[in-house]
Amino acid sequence: MTTPIAMREGNCVRHKGEKFVGQHAGFTRLGWLMELEGDLRGVRVQLPDGTIKVASERNLERVDPAEYEKYATSLGVVLPSRRPRADMLT
């Protein structure tokens, strides 16, 4: 399930053309990093392996965390558990 991206850090996003999935990690205004001509800012997308790609807001769509995990697993990246640690429950 995909919905138009809400531009907030931490959201899971997918690039419409290249199909990479990552987490929104902020913005950049460095012109030479822009994906599309005319963009004034680009979205920093952190991929599951930790690398950063810059994408145009127009080429991103929001996805649910399950899609992000599925993509990461297909790359062989082991994501840390999202469950709280036992010592944090008390």
matplotlib code that plots the C-alpha trace (Angstrom):
import matplotlib.pyplot as plt

x = [0.0, 1.4, 0.3, 1.7, 4.7, 4.3, 7.6, 8.7, 11.9, 11.7, 9.0, 9.7, 9.8, 10.2, 11.6, 9.0, 11.5, 14.5, 12.4, 14.9, 13.4, 14.7, 14.0, 13.5, 16.6, 16.2, 16.7, 19.6, 19.7, 23.1, 22.3, 24.7, 23.0, 19.5, 18.0, 15.7, 16.5, 14.5, 14.4, 15.2, 15.7, 16.3, 15.2, 18.0, 17.0, 18.9, 19.0, 18.9, 22.6, 23.2, 24.2, 22.4, 20.8, 19.3, 16.0, 13.4, 10.3, 8.3, 9.8, 9.1, 6.1, 5.5, 5.4, 4.6, 7.5, 6.7, 7.6, 10.9, 11.7, 10.9, 13.2, 16.0, 15.7, 16.0, 19.3, 20.6, 20.5, 19.6, 17.6, 17.7, 14.6, 11.9, 10.7, 11.7, 14.4, 13.4, 15.3, 13.4, 10.0, 10.4]
y = [0.0, 3.4, 6.9, 10.3, 11.1, 13.1, 14.8, 13.9, 12.4, 8.7, 7.8, 4.8, 5.9, 4.3, 5.9, 5.6, 5.0, 3.3, 1.4, 1.7, 1.9, 3.7, 6.1, 9.9, 11.3, 15.0, 17.5, 19.0, 22.2, 21.5, 22.2, 19.7, 16.8, 17.5, 14.7, 16.8, 20.1, 22.9, 21.2, 23.6, 20.8, 17.1, 14.4, 12.5, 8.8, 6.4, 3.0, -0.2, -0.6, 2.9, 4.7, 7.9, 8.8, 12.1, 12.0, 14.5, 14.8, 14.3, 10.8, 9.5, 7.8, 6.8, 3.0, 1.1, -0.3, -3.9, -2.9, -1.4, -4.5, -6.8, -4.7, -4.7, -8.5, -8.9, -7.1, -9.3, -6.5, -7.6, -4.9, -4.4, -5.6, -3.0, -4.7, -3.1, -4.7, -6.7, -4.3, -1.4, -2.9, -2.6]
z = [0.0, -1.0, -0.2, -1.2, 0.9, 4.1, 4.3, 7.8, 9.0, 9.9, 7.3, 5.1, 1.5, -1.9, -5.1, -7.9, -10.7, -9.1, -6.6, -3.7, -0.3, 2.7, 5.5, 5.2, 6.8, 6.3, 3.4, 1.5, -0.5, -2.2, -5.9, -7.3, -5.4, -6.8, -8.7, -11.0, -12.5, -10.8, -7.4, -4.6, -2.0, -2.1, 0.4, 2.0, 2.0, 4.2, 2.7, 4.9, 4.5, 5.9, 2.7, 1.8, -1.6, -2.4, -4.3, -5.5, -3.4, -6.6, -7.1, -3.6, -2.1, 1.5, 2.2, 5.4, 7.5, 6.4, 2.8, 4.1, 6.1, 3.1, 0.8, 3.4, 3.8, 0.0, 0.1, 2.9, 5.5, 9.0, 10.7, 14.5, 16.3, 16.9, 20.0, 23.3, 25.3, 28.3, 30.7, 29.3, 30.2, 33.9]

ax = plt.figure().add_subplot(projection="3d")
ax.plot(x, y, z, "-o")
ax.set_aspect("equal")
plt.show()
